[in-house]
């Protein structure tokens, strides 16, 4: 069926899946996770009568996998790609095929109408780390109870809770993980050289940062007074705090929420100043002015005299963020190389693109629909990059996952990111077929350093957790997990009850949670 020769580690993993059942495969990008799925289809072709389904989170990635299958298989006539854009009558017809390539949303919508879950024999979840919360993968796995499940990912995440959620949601009992240094993989891994380029925050930026920090301290005052911790450096926890504030049954709740919103704005302003530059900061303040027409918090923040000082200093500054110079110097040394530049924020993408074009570089941007690109524009940009019509592509996060971007010679992180999943995906864009270079631009004593080490720490933790599962650690059943959580909650309630009696005089506003 397949006209390829499997590598030793690929065959070992296929054998493990056949022997142990539902499996999560964690492999670095470019080491043939997709081929393992196709090998599974090949093995079960005559042994299982039902459908084989291959799911990928985006349509372009689904098309990529479908084309890859057609290139190496003699069963192309038995395969079909199904999208939600096709008419129902057409989809009904295509579901007669043995192998279906589709996005999860399409399959979720068609389950029970065109597709009987019990008829699914094998189902592959590409980018399996998405199988959390309410993502469509979760419901599909739940309904297709009889199917053999294979999850594919380069990184399921650095938190034990998230990894376990993926494993539980996909009903996975077996984990196969390989790193670039593992004996059976090492010889196939192309060398990736990671180079850190450091710079310092200019004096002008430091001055503005001090003013922002002064405002942050003012808005933190009311929270400190009521003994409420504000986790400014952890965005996820910061969002959770808002949910807690909304539940407070106390007249001061609305003042707290207003101060909270102002802190979120200031925190973001500081991040833009540290990691992007003056232009991004001023663009954000401009958006705040628009928001101030509708919201009291933005209006109140802009009324602060310190904000006028920030705007004045930023507007007078002729000094760009030193990363821009660092980037231009680097690009001068990398002429004729195929380069991907990952940038976190849209304004900075546009700013850098303008600078590069003015300097005569062949550069384009690649952003998502929310940033104004249509699917057709995305496809054209990728096609032009593939055929070397330009050599520098500035990408938002959409370039990290789910899009068939050709491998580059060089990847540049304009800023480090705290997400280990996204960092791994960015690095995976080089070193597929030949040696690759990864440059990371870091401003000392800023969030850049914190974000970089955060991602590294999470990645190491992820590997450690997954190795435990790969070496036989049992994944708790959902019922056991719920029972453990219930027991922990009861114990916590008992401790809080005792503590409440002893420290009644030291109550904080968080005690007014409804």
N, C-alpha and C positions, 0 to 999 in steps of 0.2 A: 504493500500500500504506500509506504513512504520511501522515497529514493534518497535517504540520508543515512549516515553512519553515526549512531549516538556515541557521545563521549562517555568515558567510564562512569563519571559521577551522575550523568543523566540517566544511564541505564540502571545504576544503583538506586536512584530515587524512584524511577518507574517501578522497579521490583518491590521497593518498600511500600509504595502506594497499593500495589496489587496484593501484597501480603497483609498490610495493616489497615487498609481502608482510608477513610476521610483524612486528608493530609493538607497541611500548610507547607508550601515550599518557599523558602526564603533564600534568594540568590541575588548576587549583585547584578546590576543592569548589564546586558550584553552577553550573559552566559547561557542563554537558551532556555529560559523558563517555558516559553511558548512551545518549544519543541517537545518538552516533557509532556505537556498536555496532548499534543498530537500523537506522541508515542502511546499514551494511554488509550486514545481513540483507536489506534491501530490494534493494540492488544485485545480490546474488547469488541472489535468490529463484529466478529461472528459469535461472540459469547453472550452479548447482551442485545436484546431485541429492541429496546426503547430508543429514545432520542438522546443524542449527545449535544449538549449546549455549551457554547463558549461565550461568556459575558465579558464585556469591557466597558468602562465608564463613559466613554465618548464614542460618537459615530466615527470620527477619523481613525481612532485606534481599532475599532471593530473592523473597519474596512481593511486596515493594515494586516490584522490577523487573518482575515478571510483570504487576502491575496497571498499571504505567506503559505497558507494551507494549500492553495491551488498550485503553488510552485513546486511543492515537494510530494504531493499526493496524487494517486491515480483515481481517487474517489471524488473528484471535483463535481461530478454530475449529481452526487448525493448530498452536496452541501449548498446552503443558501444563506444569504445575509438578509436579515429582516429589520426594518426600521419603522418607527411610528408614522413616518411620512407616507408609507405605502397604503393603498386602499385596503379595506378589510377583506375584500374578496381575494386580492392578491396575496395578502398575508396568510389567509386560510389555505391557499394553494401551496405556498412555500413551506408551511408546517408539515407537509407530507414528506419532506426531505429527512434524511437520517441525522445530518449535522446542521445545527443552527448557530449562526453567529449573530449576536444582537446586543443592544444596550440593555441594562437591567430594567429600565423604566418600561421598555417595550414588552419584555417578557412578563413583568409584573402585571401589566394591563391585560395581557392576553391569556394569562393562566386561568384555567377553568372555562374560558370561552373557546379559544382556538387550540389551546394546549392543555392537556390533562396532566397535572403534576405527577400522577402515578406512572405516566408513560416516559418520564425522564429517567434515563439510566445513569448518565454521567453528566455532571455539570461543573464547569470551570469558572471560577471567579477571579478574573485578572484584577490587579491592584486590590487585592483582598483586604488590605488595611482599611478600606472604606466600609467594611461590614460592621458598622457601629450605629447606634441611635436608630433613626428612622429611615436609613438609607435602604433602597430597594433590595439590595443583596439579602438583607436580614429576612424580609418577608418571603422571598423566593426560596431561600434555604429551608425556612420553616415549613413551606408547603410541599417542597420536593423531598419528602422524607425517605423515599425509597432509593434516591439517587446516590451514587458515589460522588463525593464532593472533593474537589481539588482547588485550593486557594493558592494564588501566585502573588508574590510581592517582593520588593527589594527591601522593604522596611515596614513592619507592622506597628512601629511606635516604641517609645522608650519607657512607657508606664506599664507596670504589671497589670493594672486594672484594664487598660485598653487592650493589651494583648489577650488577656483572658476573655474580654468581651468579644473579640474577633473569633477566638477559638470556640466559645460557647455558641455564638450566633450561627456559625457555620457547622456546628456539631463535629468539630475536628478532634481527633484522638491522637494523631501522629504529626510530628513536626520534623521536617527535613531542612536543615540550615547549613549553608556553606558560605564561608568568608573567603576573601581573596588569598589568605595565607594557608588555607586548608590544603593538605597534600594532593588530593585528587582534583583540585581546581586550579592551584597556583600556576601551573604551566600554561593554562589557557587565559590567564589574566594579563591584560596589557598594562604596562607600567603607567601609573598616574602620579605625576610629580605635583605636590601641593606646595605653593609658594605664598608666603604671607608678605604683604606689602603694607608697612605701617606708616602712619602720619600723625601729626599733632593737630589738635583743635586750635585754630588761629585765635589771636587775642580778642578780635571783635566778637567772634562766636562765643568765647568764654564769658565776655562781658554780658552778652544777651542771655546766656545760660544762667548767670547769677540772678538776673532780674526775674527770669521765669521761676527759678528755685525759690526766690523770695515770695512770689505770688502763691506758689504751691504750699509753702509753709503757712501762709495766712489762711488758705482754704482748708488746710489740714487741722487747724486749730480747734474747730468745733467737734471734729471726730476724736481728737485726743482728749478733749474735755469730757466726752462721754465714753471714753475707753473703747473706741472702735478702731480696729486695725485697718488701714487702707493699703492693700498690696499693690503699690504703683508699678513695681517692676515686673509683675506677673499678670499679663493681660487677661488670662482665663479666670484667675481669682478675682480680678478687678470687676469683671462682668458678673461673677457670682455675688459679689458684695451688693450690687444694685438690686438683685433679687431679694436679698435679705432686708435691705432698706425698705423696699416696697411692702414688706410684711410687718413693719413696725407700727404698732398701734399707739401713737403718741403725736401730739400736736406739732412737734418739731420735725416730723418726718419730711415735710416738703422742703424745709430749709436744708436738711441733710442731702436730699436728692438734688437740689440746685447746686450745692457746693460740690457734690460728687461729680455732676456733669462738667462743672468748671475745671475740676481736677483732671478729668479725662482729656479735656481739650488741652490743658497745659502740659500734661504728660506727653501727649502726642506732639505738641509743638517742640518740646525738648528733644524727643526722638528725631524729628525731622531736622532740627538744627545740628544735632550730633552726627547723624548718619547720612544725611542728604545734602543739606546746605541752606543758604539764605533764600534762594529762589523758591524752594519747596515750602519753607516757613511762611514767606509772604503770600504765596498762593493759598495756603491753608487759612491764613488770617483773612484773606479776601473772601473765602467761602464762609468764614465765621460772620463776616459783615452781612452776608446774604441771610444767614441763619438768624441773625439778631432781629431781623424784621418779623420773625415768627416765634422765636423762643426767648423766654425771659433770662435763661442761664447765659446764653451767648451775649445778649444785650448787657447783662450785668458785668460779665467778664470784660467786654470791650470798654465799659465805662471806667474801669480801673486806670488810674494815672500811669501805673507801671506798663500797661499795654501800649499806651501812647509812646512811652519811652522805648519799648521793644520795637515798635513799628518805625520810629525815628532812626534808631541805631541800625536796624536791618536795611532800611531804605537808603541810608547814607553809605553803607558798607560797599566798598568796591572789591572786597576780597571774597572770592568764590571758595567753596569748600575745597581743601587741598586734595581731596580724592579725585577731583576733576583733572587736575594737573597730573596726578599720579596715573590716572587712566590714559591720558593723552601720551605721556612719556612711554607707557607700556605698549600702547598701540603702535607707536613709532617703531618699536623694536620687533613688532609681530606682523609686519607688512606681509601681505599675501597669505596669511594664515586664515583658516575658517574659524570665526570667533563667535561665541555666544556670551552676551553680557546679561546677567540676571540682575534686575533692579526691582526693588520692592514696591515703589510708588509711581503712579501714572505721571504725575507732574515732572518727576525727575527723569522718567523715560523720555518724555517730550523734550525736556531741556537738553539732555545729553545727545539726543538724536539731532537736534538743531545745531549743537556745537560740532558734532562729527561731520555733518553734511557741509557746514561752513568751512571746515578744515579740509574738505575734499575726499573724505572717506566714503567708501561704498557701504552705507549702513541703512538699515530699515528697522522698524519696530514690529513686534509681534505681541498683540494684546488680545484680551477676550471681548466677548460681545458687550459686556457691561461697560467696557472702555471704548466702545464705538466701532469695533471691527465686526463685519459680517462674516459668515462662514466661508463665503466665496473669497473674500479678501484674505482670510487666514490661509486658505488652500493655495492661493496664488503666491503669497509671500513665501510659504514653505517650498513651493515648486521652484521659485526663483532662487532661493537659497541653496536648494539641492543642486541646481544647475549652474552654480557659481556666478549668477548675475550680479551678486554683491557678496561681500565676505564677512560682514559684521551684522549680527542680528541681536537687537536689544529686546529682551523678553521680560514680561511680567511673570507671575507665578503660573500662568497657563502653559508656559514652555517647559515646566518641570515634569508634568505628568499628563498622560492621556492624549498626546499629540505626537504624530510621527515626524519628529524633527530629525533631520539627518545628523549623524555624528559629526562633531566639530574637532578641530585640533586643540582648541583652547576654550576653557570656560572661565569667565571672570565673575566673581561675586562682588557687585558694587558695595554690598554690605553683607555681613554674616546674618544668618537668621537663626532663631532659637529652636526651630522645629527640626528634629533629627530626620524626620521623614522627607521633608523638602530639601534638606542639605544633601542627603543621600541621592535623591532624584536629580538634583543639579549636577552633582559630581558624575552621575551616570551618563551624562550627555557627551563625555569624552572617554577615550580609551577603549572603545568597542573593538575596533579592528587594528588600531595602531596606538603607539604611545601618545598619551595626552597630558596637557598641562592645566592646572587649576590655580588661578590667582585669586587670593582673597584680600580685599582692601579693608584695612582696619584702622580706625582712629583710636589712638591710645586713650585710656582713662574715660571711655564712654561706653554706651550700650553695646557698641560693636564688639568689644572684648567680652562683655557679659554674655551676649547672644552666641558668640562663637563657642565659648566653653560650655554653655548650657547644652547646645546641640551635641557636642562631643561626649559630654557626660551621659546624656540620654541614649546616645547610640551605643556606648559601651554597656550601659545597663540593659538595653534591648538584647544585645548579643548574649549577655550572661543569662538572662531570663529564658531566651529561646533555646540556648544550649541545654539548660536544665530540662526543658520539655523534650528536647531531642534525645536526651539520655534517659528517658523513661519516667520523668516526674508526671504524676497523674493530674489531669485537669479535673477540677471539681465539677460535679454535676450541678446544674442550675438549682435544683432543690436544696443541695447541701450549702451552696453559696447563699441562698436566701435565708436558710436557717442560721448560718453564721452571722449574717448581717443583722438578723432579728435579735440574736443573743447579744451582739455588740451594742445594739441600740438600747436594749433593756439594761445592760450594765452601765452604759453611759447615763441613762435616765436616773438610775439609782445613785450614781456618784454626784450628779447635778443636784438631786434632791437633798442629799446630805450637805453638799457645799452651800446650797441656798440657805439652809438653816443657820449655818455658821457665819455666813458673810452677807447677811441681809442688808447691812448698811453700805456695802460696797457695790450695789447693783449698777449696771451700765444700761444704756439704751437698748442693747441687744436683748435684754431681759423682757422687753416689751414686744417681742416678736409674736405675731398672732398665729 
